[in-house]
Amino acid sequence: MSDGSNTETASRESTFLVGVLILPIIGLFIASQFMANDWLELFTGIYLLCVITLLLPSAKGVFKYLTLALIVLSVIFLLNEGATFDVWIESVSINHTLVALFISVPFLGVPVKSKEYLEALKQVYIRYMQNPNVFFFLTQSFTHFMAIILNVGSVSIFYQLGGANPYVKSPRRLSTPLMRGFATALIWSPFFAAMALVTTYLHIEWANSVPFLLGFVILSFLASSLLEWRLNVKTADKEEVATGNENAEEVKGTAPLQKRKLIELASFLVLIIVSLLVLEKVTSLSMVTLVIFLSFLFPMFWLTVKKRFRRFVLEAIRYATVTVPLLKKEVLLFLVAGFFSGAVAQTGFGDWIAGVLNHMYGGYVSISLFIILTVIFASLIGFHPIMLITVYVTSLEPSAIHLSTMYFAVLLLGAWGIATSISPMTGVSHLLAHEMKEKVVNISLKWNLGYGALSLGLLLTYMVLLHETGLI
């Protein structure tokens, strides 16, 4: 009994120390936005290097060897190029912005995860999603808009809510709208690391990119819904629907629909997006800085207005001691990916790849297809999209391959979204596979391959139309 208690205490202490190690990354980023100087940059780089070193022993399995390989390659590249100490520090700090962002954003979802909102959504599932096509479209939409705030947490929530639906029980019908809703949110949400990476290094405003990104998201939604409708027409599971209908009347009477709570929830999401759009236009602060401030100030404001400040304090403690330590794998991955891209940038890779791409037959169309395919293929064989895309944005100048900066940004984010929907290596695919006791390759590649292929064609066509019309 004593040994078990001691082990549990040691585990809690270890988790607490991980949180203490990671949280200062946010403070260092905020400090750099207001009082940037050489000494602060030096301290930040050394601190991030310490974070990598201390988190590395906790890496397991394939991820551990992949991380070690990237670190070794980075060191070889930098030594071979005779990089100065300043370059080493700059390289290890490349993804500092992204790490600060995705550590902060989980706290923004605190008000959304209130039991009252989840119960209101559960009643929508029980009462109004009898039709598989309606179930698919609404689940994809709910996951998409909630993912803007909750990231992968939205998938967990709507997996549980979808499981409460008495009409649709097929694993494929439940997982595909979750995967696609999450993947399309990644394309345009300012609260994802993908957007922070692209806007930071390509020096574009999120607000200016939104119309172009939403255009592709809408096309992806329509394509996804059309594929699902066509599949349901061919393979309608009448027995499944009939089983649900046996209990429909009984389930409908469980609780009244809480319309007021649904309106509150929608208002919360809209208010956050509008606030960010306005603040980005009227202040000189970067999008990432604004997102980090909103992630902490908005929940405090919302819960204080609702007279639940005590809950805010409790959630802040839970965030620091539980949520942040759980992100240690992502922190390590993003920091190492940034270090690797910084090392690659010293090798002249950007000039080499630009030369290769410029000699492609078909000009910008072939270049676009090459970039999309490489991002997707890399994710299929086990590399997180951030690795290749970080290399692209830090090493490749859009003008060197005759593309506009906005075109390059939309192309990369669209490719990242498609790769996420079909890759068996992403966190969301493994989460669903674990919950459903299903093969991860079914969750991702098998059930989304057709969608991925169609989305690839749509993205390429969409980019050509934008280019030919002179919009970007």
C-alpha positions as CSV (number, residue, x, y, z in Angstrom):
1,M,0.0,0.0,0.0
2,S,2.8,2.3,0.9
3,D,4.7,1.5,-2.3
4,G,1.6,2.3,-4.4
5,S,1.1,5.6,-2.5
6,N,4.7,6.6,-3.0
7,T,4.6,5.8,-6.7
8,E,1.4,7.9,-7.1
9,T,3.0,10.8,-5.2
10,A,6.2,10.6,-7.3
11,S,4.0,10.6,-10.5
12,R,2.2,13.7,-9.4
13,E,5.4,15.4,-8.5
14,S,6.9,14.5,-11.9
15,T,3.8,15.8,-13.7
16,F,3.9,19.0,-11.7
17,L,7.6,19.5,-12.6
18,V,6.8,19.0,-16.3
19,G,4.2,21.8,-16.1
20,V,6.7,24.1,-14.3
21,L,9.2,23.4,-17.1
22,I,6.8,24.1,-20.0
23,L,4.7,27.1,-18.7
24,P,7.6,29.6,-18.8
25,I,7.7,29.2,-22.6
26,I,4.5,31.3,-22.8
27,G,6.0,34.0,-20.5
28,L,9.2,34.1,-22.6
29,F,7.2,34.6,-25.8
30,I,5.1,37.4,-24.4
31,A,8.3,39.1,-23.0
32,S,9.9,38.9,-26.5
33,Q,7.0,40.8,-28.0
34,F,7.4,43.8,-25.7
35,M,11.1,44.0,-24.8
36,A,13.0,42.1,-27.4
37,N,16.8,42.2,-26.9
38,D,19.8,40.0,-27.6
39,W,20.1,38.8,-24.0
40,L,16.5,37.7,-23.9
41,E,16.9,35.8,-27.2
42,L,20.0,34.1,-25.9
43,F,18.2,33.1,-22.6
44,T,15.2,31.9,-24.5
45,G,17.2,29.7,-26.9
46,I,19.2,28.2,-24.0
47,Y,16.0,27.6,-22.1
48,L,14.3,25.9,-25.0
49,L,17.3,23.7,-25.5
50,C,17.0,22.7,-21.9
51,V,13.4,21.9,-22.4
52,I,14.3,19.6,-25.3
53,T,17.0,17.9,-23.3
54,L,14.8,17.3,-20.2
55,L,11.7,16.1,-22.2
56,L,13.6,13.8,-24.5
57,P,13.9,10.9,-22.0
58,S,10.1,10.8,-21.7
59,A,9.7,10.1,-25.5
60,K,8.7,6.5,-26.3
61,G,8.7,4.1,-29.2
62,V,9.0,5.3,-32.8
63,F,8.5,8.9,-31.8
64,K,11.7,8.7,-29.6
65,Y,13.8,7.4,-32.5
66,L,12.4,9.9,-34.9
67,T,13.1,12.8,-32.6
68,L,16.6,11.6,-31.9
69,A,17.2,11.2,-35.7
70,L,16.1,14.8,-36.3
71,I,18.3,16.1,-33.6
72,V,21.4,14.2,-34.8
73,L,20.7,15.4,-38.4
74,S,20.3,19.0,-37.2
75,V,23.6,18.9,-35.4
76,I,25.4,17.3,-38.4
77,F,24.0,20.0,-40.7
78,L,24.9,22.9,-38.4
79,L,28.4,21.6,-37.8
80,N,29.0,20.9,-41.5
81,E,28.0,24.4,-42.4
82,G,30.1,25.9,-39.6
83,A,27.1,27.7,-38.1
84,T,27.8,30.3,-35.4
85,F,26.4,30.0,-31.9
86,D,23.8,32.6,-32.8
87,V,22.5,30.4,-35.6
88,W,22.1,27.5,-33.2
89,I,20.1,29.6,-30.8
90,E,17.9,31.0,-33.6
91,S,17.3,27.4,-34.9
92,V,16.2,26.0,-31.6
93,S,13.8,29.0,-31.2
94,I,12.1,28.8,-34.6
95,N,9.0,27.1,-33.3
96,H,8.9,29.0,-30.0
97,T,5.8,30.9,-31.3
98,L,3.9,27.7,-32.2
99,V,4.7,26.1,-28.9
100,A,3.5,29.1,-26.9
101,L,0.3,29.2,-28.9
102,F,-0.8,25.6,-28.5
103,I,0.1,25.5,-24.8
104,S,-2.2,28.5,-24.3
105,V,-5.2,27.6,-26.4
106,P,-6.5,24.7,-24.3
107,F,-7.5,27.1,-21.6
108,L,-9.7,29.0,-24.0
109,G,-12.0,25.9,-24.1
110,V,-12.7,25.9,-20.4
111,P,-16.2,27.7,-20.6
112,V,-17.2,25.5,-23.6
113,K,-16.7,22.3,-21.7
114,S,-19.4,23.3,-19.1
115,K,-21.8,20.4,-18.4
116,E,-24.8,22.6,-19.3
117,Y,-23.6,23.2,-22.9
118,L,-22.7,19.5,-23.4
119,E,-26.1,18.5,-22.2
120,A,-27.8,20.9,-24.6
121,L,-25.8,19.5,-27.5
122,K,-26.6,15.9,-26.4
123,Q,-30.3,16.6,-26.7
124,V,-29.7,17.9,-30.3
125,Y,-28.1,14.5,-31.1
126,I,-30.9,12.5,-29.5
127,R,-33.8,14.5,-30.9
128,Y,-32.9,15.7,-34.4
129,M,-30.3,13.4,-36.0
130,Q,-32.4,10.5,-37.1
131,N,-31.2,10.7,-40.7
132,P,-27.6,9.5,-41.3
133,N,-27.0,12.3,-43.7
134,V,-28.2,14.9,-41.2
135,F,-26.1,13.2,-38.5
136,F,-23.0,13.4,-40.7
137,F,-23.4,17.0,-41.8
138,L,-24.2,18.3,-38.3
139,T,-21.5,16.3,-36.6
140,Q,-18.9,17.5,-39.1
141,S,-20.1,21.0,-38.6
142,F,-20.2,20.9,-34.8
143,T,-16.7,19.3,-34.7
144,H,-15.4,21.9,-37.1
145,F,-16.6,25.0,-35.2
146,M,-15.8,23.6,-31.8
147,A,-12.3,22.5,-33.0
148,I,-11.6,26.2,-33.7
149,I,-11.5,26.6,-29.9
150,L,-10.9,23.1,-28.5
151,N,-8.6,21.7,-31.1
152,V,-8.5,17.9,-30.8
153,G,-10.7,18.1,-27.6
154,S,-13.7,18.7,-29.9
155,V,-13.2,15.2,-31.3
156,S,-13.4,13.7,-27.9
157,I,-16.6,15.6,-27.0
158,F,-18.5,14.9,-30.2
159,Y,-17.4,11.2,-30.2
160,Q,-19.1,10.9,-26.8
161,L,-22.2,12.9,-27.9
162,G,-22.4,11.0,-31.2
163,G,-22.4,7.8,-29.3
164,A,-25.5,8.9,-27.4
165,N,-27.4,9.1,-30.7
166,P,-29.8,6.1,-31.0
167,Y,-30.0,6.1,-34.8
168,V,-26.4,5.9,-36.0
169,K,-24.0,3.3,-34.5
170,S,-21.6,2.5,-37.4
171,P,-18.0,3.3,-36.5
172,R,-17.3,4.7,-40.0
173,R,-20.4,7.0,-39.8
174,L,-19.2,8.3,-36.5
175,S,-15.5,8.7,-37.2
176,T,-15.5,10.3,-40.7
177,P,-17.4,13.5,-39.8
178,L,-15.1,13.9,-36.7
179,M,-11.9,13.5,-38.7
180,R,-13.0,15.8,-41.5
181,G,-14.5,18.4,-39.3
182,F,-11.3,18.6,-37.3
183,A,-9.1,18.6,-40.4
184,T,-10.9,21.4,-42.1
185,A,-10.9,23.6,-38.9
186,L,-7.1,23.3,-39.0
187,I,-7.0,25.0,-42.4
188,W,-8.3,28.4,-41.2
189,S,-8.5,28.5,-37.4
190,P,-6.3,31.1,-35.8
191,F,-6.0,28.9,-32.7
192,F,-4.1,26.1,-34.5
193,A,-0.3,25.9,-34.7
194,A,-0.6,25.5,-38.5
195,M,-1.9,29.0,-38.9
196,A,0.6,30.5,-36.5
197,L,3.5,28.8,-38.4
198,V,2.4,30.0,-41.8
199,T,1.3,33.6,-40.9
200,T,4.4,34.2,-38.8
201,Y,7.0,33.1,-41.3
202,L,5.3,34.3,-44.4
203,H,4.4,37.6,-42.7
204,I,0.7,37.7,-43.7
205,E,-2.3,38.8,-41.6
206,W,-4.7,36.0,-40.6
207,A,-7.7,38.3,-41.4
208,N,-6.5,38.7,-45.0
209,S,-6.1,35.0,-45.6
210,V,-9.5,34.0,-44.2
211,P,-11.7,34.6,-47.3
212,F,-9.4,32.4,-49.5
213,L,-9.1,29.6,-46.8
214,L,-12.8,29.5,-46.1
215,G,-13.5,29.1,-49.9
216,F,-11.6,25.8,-49.9
217,V,-13.1,24.8,-46.5
218,I,-16.6,25.2,-48.0
219,L,-15.7,23.2,-51.1
220,S,-14.3,20.5,-48.8
221,F,-17.5,20.4,-46.7
222,L,-19.6,20.1,-49.9
223,A,-17.4,17.3,-51.3
224,S,-17.4,15.5,-48.0
225,S,-21.2,15.7,-47.6
226,L,-21.8,14.6,-51.3
227,L,-19.5,11.6,-50.8
228,E,-21.4,10.6,-47.7
229,W,-24.8,11.0,-49.2
230,R,-23.8,8.9,-52.2
231,L,-22.4,6.2,-49.9
232,N,-25.6,6.2,-47.8
233,V,-27.8,5.8,-50.9
234,K,-25.7,2.7,-51.9
235,T,-25.2,1.1,-48.5
236,A,-28.1,2.4,-46.3
237,D,-28.1,0.4,-43.1
238,K,-31.8,-0.1,-42.6
239,E,-31.4,-2.4,-39.7
240,E,-29.3,0.2,-37.8
241,V,-31.9,2.9,-38.3
242,A,-34.7,0.6,-37.4
243,T,-33.0,-0.3,-34.1
244,G,-32.8,3.4,-33.3
245,N,-36.5,4.0,-34.2
246,E,-37.6,1.4,-31.6
247,N,-36.3,3.7,-28.8
248,A,-36.8,7.0,-30.5
249,E,-40.0,8.1,-28.7
250,E,-38.6,7.0,-25.3
251,V,-35.3,8.9,-25.9
252,K,-37.0,12.1,-27.0
253,G,-38.8,12.4,-23.7
254,T,-35.6,12.4,-21.6
255,A,-35.1,16.1,-21.3
256,P,-36.3,19.4,-22.9
257,L,-34.1,21.1,-25.5
258,Q,-32.1,23.9,-23.9
259,K,-32.2,26.5,-26.7
260,R,-30.8,29.3,-24.5
261,K,-27.6,27.3,-23.7
262,L,-27.1,26.5,-27.4
263,I,-27.4,30.3,-28.2
264,E,-24.9,31.1,-25.4
265,L,-22.5,28.5,-26.8
266,A,-22.8,29.9,-30.3
267,S,-22.4,33.4,-29.0
268,F,-19.2,32.5,-27.2
269,L,-17.6,31.0,-30.4
270,V,-18.7,34.0,-32.6
271,L,-17.6,36.6,-30.0
272,I,-14.1,35.1,-29.9
273,I,-13.6,35.0,-33.6
274,V,-15.0,38.6,-34.0
275,S,-12.8,39.8,-31.2
276,L,-9.7,38.4,-32.8
277,L,-10.6,39.9,-36.2
278,V,-11.1,43.4,-34.7
279,L,-8.1,43.3,-32.4
280,E,-5.8,42.2,-35.2
281,K,-6.9,45.2,-37.3
282,V,-6.9,47.9,-34.5
283,T,-3.7,46.9,-32.7
284,S,-0.1,46.3,-33.7
285,L,0.1,43.0,-31.8
286,S,0.7,39.8,-33.7
287,M,-2.1,37.3,-34.2
288,V,-0.3,34.8,-31.9
289,T,0.1,37.3,-29.1
290,L,-3.6,38.2,-29.4
291,V,-4.6,34.6,-29.3
292,I,-2.6,33.9,-26.2
293,F,-4.0,36.9,-24.4
294,L,-7.6,35.9,-25.4
295,S,-7.0,32.3,-24.3
296,F,-6.6,33.4,-20.7
297,L,-8.6,36.7,-20.5
298,F,-11.7,35.6,-22.3
299,P,-12.5,32.6,-20.1
300,M,-11.9,34.8,-17.0
301,F,-14.2,37.4,-18.4
302,W,-16.9,34.9,-19.4
303,L,-16.9,33.0,-16.1
304,T,-16.8,36.2,-14.1
305,V,-19.9,37.5,-15.9
306,K,-21.6,34.2,-15.2
307,K,-20.6,34.5,-11.5
308,R,-18.4,31.4,-11.7
309,F,-15.0,32.9,-10.8
310,R,-14.2,30.1,-8.4
311,R,-14.5,27.7,-11.3
312,F,-12.1,29.8,-13.2
313,V,-9.5,29.5,-10.4
314,L,-10.0,25.7,-10.2
315,E,-9.7,25.3,-13.9
316,A,-6.5,27.4,-13.9
317,I,-5.0,25.1,-11.4
318,R,-6.0,22.0,-13.4
319,Y,-4.7,23.6,-16.6
320,A,-1.2,24.2,-15.0
321,T,-1.0,20.8,-13.2
322,V,-2.7,18.4,-15.6
323,T,-3.4,19.9,-19.1
324,V,0.0,21.4,-19.8
325,P,2.0,18.4,-18.7
326,L,0.0,16.2,-21.1
327,L,1.3,18.4,-24.0
328,K,4.9,17.4,-23.4
329,K,5.1,15.2,-26.5
330,E,3.8,18.0,-28.8
331,V,6.2,20.5,-27.2
332,L,9.1,18.2,-27.9
333,L,8.0,17.5,-31.5
334,F,7.4,21.1,-32.4
335,L,10.7,22.4,-30.9
336,V,12.7,19.6,-32.6
337,A,11.0,20.2,-35.9
338,G,11.9,23.9,-35.7
339,F,15.5,23.1,-34.8
340,F,15.7,20.7,-37.8
341,S,14.2,23.3,-40.2
342,G,16.7,25.9,-39.0
343,A,19.5,23.5,-39.6
344,V,18.2,22.6,-43.1
345,A,17.9,26.3,-43.9
346,Q,21.7,26.6,-43.5
347,T,22.4,23.9,-46.1
348,G,21.0,25.8,-49.1
349,F,18.1,23.5,-49.4
350,G,15.8,26.3,-50.3
351,D,17.8,27.3,-53.3
352,W,18.1,23.7,-54.4
353,I,14.4,22.9,-54.1
354,A,13.5,26.2,-55.8
355,G,15.8,25.2,-58.7
356,V,14.2,21.8,-59.0
357,L,10.6,23.1,-58.9
358,N,11.3,25.9,-61.4
359,H,12.5,23.3,-64.0
360,M,9.2,21.3,-63.6
361,Y,7.1,21.1,-66.8
362,G,3.7,22.9,-66.2
363,G,5.0,25.8,-64.1
364,Y,3.1,26.8,-61.0
365,V,0.5,24.0,-61.4
366,S,3.2,21.3,-61.2
367,I,4.8,23.1,-58.3
368,S,1.5,23.2,-56.5
369,L,0.9,19.5,-57.0
370,F,4.4,18.6,-55.9
371,I,4.0,20.6,-52.7
372,I,0.6,19.1,-51.9
373,L,1.8,15.5,-52.6
374,T,5.0,15.8,-50.6
375,V,3.1,17.0,-47.5
376,I,0.5,14.2,-47.8
377,F,3.0,11.5,-48.6
378,A,5.3,12.5,-45.7
379,S,2.4,12.4,-43.3
380,L,1.4,8.9,-44.6
381,I,4.8,7.5,-43.8
382,G,5.0,8.8,-40.3
383,F,6.1,12.4,-40.4
384,H,3.9,15.1,-38.8
385,P,3.0,17.7,-41.4
386,I,4.7,20.4,-39.3
387,M,8.1,18.9,-40.1
388,L,7.9,19.4,-43.9
389,I,5.9,22.6,-43.8
390,T,8.2,24.2,-41.3
391,V,11.1,23.4,-43.7
392,Y,9.1,24.9,-46.6
393,V,8.2,28.2,-44.9
394,T,11.7,28.7,-43.4
395,S,13.8,27.7,-46.4
396,L,11.7,28.4,-49.5
397,E,10.9,31.9,-50.7
398,P,7.6,31.9,-52.6
399,S,8.9,34.5,-55.1
400,A,11.7,32.1,-56.0
401,I,9.2,29.6,-57.4
402,H,7.0,32.4,-58.9
403,L,4.2,32.2,-56.4
404,S,2.6,34.9,-54.4
405,T,3.0,34.8,-50.6
406,M,-0.8,34.4,-50.1
407,Y,-1.0,31.6,-52.7
408,F,1.8,29.8,-50.9
409,A,0.1,30.1,-47.6
410,V,-3.3,28.9,-48.8
411,L,-1.6,26.0,-50.6
412,L,0.3,24.8,-47.5
413,L,-2.6,25.1,-45.1
414,G,-4.9,23.3,-47.6
415,A,-2.4,20.5,-48.0
416,W,-1.9,20.3,-44.2
417,G,-5.7,19.8,-43.7
418,I,-5.9,17.1,-46.4
419,A,-2.9,15.2,-44.9
420,T,-4.5,15.4,-41.4
421,S,-7.7,13.8,-42.6
422,I,-6.1,10.7,-44.1
423,S,-2.9,10.2,-42.2
424,P,-2.8,7.2,-39.8
425,M,0.0,9.0,-37.8
426,T,-2.0,11.9,-36.4
427,G,-3.1,12.3,-32.8
428,V,-6.8,12.5,-33.8
429,S,-6.7,9.2,-35.8
430,H,-5.1,7.4,-32.9
431,L,-7.5,8.9,-30.4
432,L,-10.5,7.6,-32.4
433,A,-8.9,4.3,-33.0
434,H,-8.3,3.8,-29.3
435,E,-11.9,4.9,-28.4
436,M,-13.6,2.7,-31.1
437,K,-11.2,-0.3,-30.7
438,E,-10.8,0.0,-34.5
439,K,-7.7,-0.2,-36.7
440,V,-6.1,3.2,-37.1
441,V,-5.7,2.7,-40.8
442,N,-9.5,2.2,-41.2
443,I,-10.2,5.4,-39.2
444,S,-7.9,7.5,-41.4
445,L,-6.8,6.1,-44.7
446,K,-9.5,3.5,-45.6
447,W,-12.6,5.6,-44.8
448,N,-11.2,8.9,-45.9
449,L,-9.1,8.0,-49.0
450,G,-11.8,9.0,-51.4
451,Y,-12.4,12.3,-49.6
452,G,-8.6,12.9,-49.6
453,A,-8.3,12.3,-53.3
454,L,-11.3,14.5,-54.1
455,S,-10.0,17.2,-51.8
456,L,-6.6,17.1,-53.5
457,G,-8.2,17.7,-56.8
458,L,-10.4,20.5,-55.5
459,L,-7.5,22.2,-53.8
460,L,-5.4,22.2,-57.0
461,T,-8.3,23.4,-59.1
462,Y,-9.2,26.1,-56.5
463,M,-5.6,27.4,-56.5
464,V,-5.5,27.5,-60.3
465,L,-8.8,29.5,-60.3
466,L,-7.5,31.9,-57.7
467,H,-4.3,32.4,-59.6
468,E,-5.8,32.7,-63.1
469,T,-8.4,35.3,-61.9
470,G,-5.6,37.3,-60.3
471,L,-7.1,37.1,-56.8
472,I,-3.8,35.8,-55.2
